[in-house]
Amino acid sequence: MIGLVAVRHAFRAVGSVRALAVLLAAVLCAAGAAAAERPHVVLILADDLGWKDVGFHGGEAPTPNIDRLAEGGAALNTFYVLPSSTQTRAALLTGRYPMRYGLQTRDIVPATRYGLAEDEPTLATALKRSGYRTAFIGRWQLGHAQPQWWPTRRGFDSFYGSLAGQVGAQLSKGGKTDWRRNDKPVSERGSVTALLTREAQALVGKHDAAVPLFLMIAYSSPAYTADAAEAALARHAAVADPVRRAYLAAVATLDAAVGEVVAALDARGMLDNTLIVFHSDNGGGVATRFPTGEFDALTTGADNGVFREGRGSLYEGGVRSFAVAHWPKRIQPKTVISDMLHVTDVAPTVLALAGAAGDAQKKPDGVDLMPVLTGAQRAAHKEVLIAVEDFRGAVRVGEWKLIVHSSLPTRVELFDVANDPEEAENKAATYPDRTKELLDRLNAYAYEMMPAKYLDDIPGAAPLLWRHNPAQP
């Protein structure tokens, strides 16, 4: 900080004009130093990676690179995401619950005609405004039908990947995909995981390390297993179930990709001052029938450990993700955090670190996690909204979690998640007062819920179901 005393001395010593020049140079140096202290930020999103499918949780597939991130930083053992891809992406980039802007139900898929509302600011927009270089690599899934929803219109300087997620594990020349570089379609060939990793390496390799970088990489693996490396498949040849075998090979292939991105940061001299946050978009895919009837999963290879169900579910297996945060300059190695955290916390944390301002009219639901990550503070949340929709919802308050299935026949479940992580014992009848307390909290969120945008895509559904919430009593 440049003090008034120093300014007064400068004026006396060299006169007003020179003093102003000295002062300006000092201010610019200070500003430059402050900019240099701002971290690079790399957010890596896996697709349907199970909670137990990483080595540091006892996973079957070797994940040495992911394990090194956890070993050298913080393992976040109670990190909540949303039940599906679009919802988690939206929460990650806005710091707000998706029910506040109509994305609380279903994924955005190729046939979808809506996207993340233009008046909902993103983390990338705020960072770009504050001097960050911003890039998105991978599956966008936040709107493709209109250009105003594309990544390059939502704060990202560059984009490489799929807008609608209309890709499998492999690209072929001439194949029908929505693969793009920035706003223009491009024809590529090869493994999607390898293409995305190569792009990230190239971007980091030519990046000016003096300029803060915000990079988000959203992989399609291990949900899509067909681009698993041959060597990884060979390592798991003894696994009898072919679905599980391919899935484990895809996990190992993803781990190698993460290692290559980290190596690129290290080679560029950026790793020590880079905050890396890595987690899944939702729980691992297990056999599930979704309440919306979308993409029921009958055979999958993920392992969510003790947690019940998986992708698309409000039980822990669907919404509790493995997560790591790695930043050598600020986060101590071997940190383990069991406090309740949420994906909406990422945006406020990064904004605070960058000294960037969000939209004052769009209050975040997440909080700055750095006091927790550095050990200066315990739990960031007393409660977390898991989800709220027209036909179901869930909230966690302290050790307790309430799930409401409001479609007929209705069902209310109360679990002591801290002591019953399997969600095996419904205690709603045993603790009616606690049940009512959490139901009141869930209903309070429901009164704030915007109409779900997916209804606009269903002919005849909007007049029947689209509604504004009544005034809260």
Helices and strands as residue ranges (DSSP letters): H 4-14, H 16-37, E 40-47, G 55-57, H 64-71, E 74-76, E 79-80, H 85-94, G 98-100, H 123-129, E 133-139, G 147-149, G 151-153, E 158-162, E 170-171, E 179-181, E 184-185, E 190-191, H 192-205, E 213-222, H 230-235, H 242-267, G 271-273, E 274-280, H 316-319, E 320-321, E 323-326, E 335-337, E 341-342, G 343-345, H 346-354, H 370-373, E 383-388, E 392-397, E 400-405, E 411-416, H 432-447, G 453-457, H 461-465
